[in-house]
Amino acid sequence: MSATILFMQHENKSTYLQLRVSQSEKRMIQRQAKNAKMTVSQWVLARIDPILRQEIQKLCISIGLSSQPSYLLAELNDLLSRMQRPEFERVFADIMRLPKSEILQNQIAAMIELTAHRLHAITPQWVCNIPPLTTPVFATKLKNLRLHLLLHSPPPFKKRNIFVDASIGERI
């Protein structure tokens, strides 16, 4: 016995895609979409829109390999600042391979969380599962600027014990 799943796109999209699947396949798709906190349409689209995801994945790997990751983090910032909600939800639906450095993992996670907030999207669960740093990290070694950073860092960075002045869409 097969089931029919109808996908309706929202946000000015009105085209339906009809896909014939078995009942067990339908339940599997629905379960995986629910686990990803996505609609079935979002979950399916996330599997067929990998180009930007691959670009961001390569960038995350390069950040981990770089001796000066700040330029690559700025490039990631540029990509995130141009994203729209549906694209964001598709790109970050599944876990990404991040650098081994806990600091870099938390910087990337904070950038993704800040983007989710800006887009009124749900932060991906895999990002929430990255433990925050136990020791504070400041964007400067100048002690007289640290109070400013403590007060003005965006909440996702503060939550992760990272204190910066610039955020998504901004540059220092």
Disulfide bonds with the S-S distance in Angstrom:
none
